[in-house]
Amino acid sequence: MKTTGKIAFGLLIGCLGTPLLSRAQFDGDVRVWQEMMFREYTGERFQAYTWAELRHFDDASRLGLWLVQQKFYYSIGANWSVGSGPAWIESRGSDGVWNTLLRWEFEVNPTIKLGDGSSIQFRNRREARGWESRDYDIEFVSRHRIRYSKSADWLP
């Protein structure tokens, strides 16, 4: 295994092991997320798409959030992309009141290709957010995600 593969494998195991070490507990709720992506353009280095999502809570019986966002990505190298775009989100609080969130996202995303069609992608996002209930005062949030993927060439 190459050095990058060993590093990526170590990161993957670390991320998967963290919930076990934290003794995470199931809260009894089943949540369902429905996602749809419409790709408007894909070029050699540029992508544009619209993303829509519904999230159901309380054993999937109550719509708790929906969002629509536009994303633009540019590939700055074989293993790096940058992206940006707005998002409009409506979420329902535990009191049943809907609240609007507007945000603009900025991303820098490296990818480590492991071979055999598998890779690890890192999403590093900085968001400028404004909540309706807070008179759209802007706050900045940093969010990060690690995802392992493997191509499914064996499917028909």
N, C-alpha and C positions, 0 to 999 in steps of 0.2 A: 504494500500500500504506500502511495506517495505521501510526502509530508503534508501536503494540503488536505489529502484524504484523512489522515490521522487527526489533524486539527479539526476538520469539519466533523468527523465522527465524535471527537471529544466534546465539541460544542453541542452536538445533537443529544448525546447521552446526558450531559449536564442539564440541558433544558427539559428533557423528559423526566429526569430524576428529581427535579426541584419540587413538583407537586407531591411526590411521594414523601420527600423529606419534610415538607411543611405540614403533613398530615391533613391534607385537604379533605373536606367533608361534603357530601352531597346534600344540597339544601332541599331536596324533595321536589323541585320544580323541573319540568321538562320544557326546554326552549327550542323553538324551531326557527331557523333562519332560511329564508328563501332569497336567492340572489339571481340577478339577471344582468348580463353584460352585453351591450351592443357595441361592436367594434366598428367605428366609422371609417377609420383609415389605418392601414398598416403599411409603412414603407420600409426601406432598408434600415433607417435609423430612427424613424419617428412613428409613434402610435397615438391615436386619439380614440377614446371610447366613453360611453355613458354607462354608468353603473346604477342599478336600482336594487333596493333591498327591503324586505319586510321581516320583522322579528316579532315572534309570538311568544308570550310568557304564560304563566299559570297553567302549566300542562298543555301548552299550545292553544289555549282557549281564548286568549286576549291579545289583541294587537297592541304591542307596547312601543314600537318604533318603526318608522319608515324613513328611507333616505333616497336621495337622487344626487348623483355627483357626475361631473365631467372631469376626465383626466387626460392629460397630455404627457407623454413620456418621450424622452430623447436618449438614445444609446450613445454614451460617450466613449465606449470601448467594448471589447468583447465580453467583459464581465462587470460593466458598470452602466447604470442608467440613472437619469434624474427625471423627476416628474413634478407636476404642479396642477392644481385645479380647485374649483370651488365645490362645496357640498352643502346641500340643504337638508336638514334633519328635523323631523317632528318626533318627539318622544313623549310618552305618557308617564307621569309620575305615579307613585303609589296612591296618591289622592285622586287619581283619575283625570287630572288636568293636563292637557296637551301643552307642550312648550316647544318653541322653535329655536334651533341652533343653526347659525350660519358659520361656516368655517372655510378657510383657504389653507390647502395642504401643500407642503413642500417636502419632497422626498429625495434621498440619495440611497440607491439600492445596489450593493455589490452582490455578485453571484459567484459561488465556488462550484465549478463543474467537477464531479467525482468520477466520471466515466460510466459506461454502461447505461447512458441515458438518465443518470441521477445527478441531482445538484442540490445545493443548499442556497436559499435566497435570504438575504437580510433586508428588511424594510426599516429604514430609519426616517421617521416622519416628524416634522415640526408643523404644528397647526396654530393658526391664528383663529380663535373662536370668539363668537359673540352670542350670548343667550338673550332671547327676548325678555325673559323675566328679570334680567340684570341691565336692561336698557342698552343691550348690545355693547357693553364695555368689553374691550378686547383683552383676552388672556391668551398666553402662549403655553402650549402643551407639547411635550415630547413623547412620542410613542415608538416602540420598537417591536419587531416580530422576526422570528426565525422560522423558516419553512423548509422542510425536506420534500423533494418531489422526485418521482421516478416515472419515466415514460412507460406507457402501457402498450408497447408494440405487439404484445402477444394477444391482444384483443382482436376479434374479427372485424 
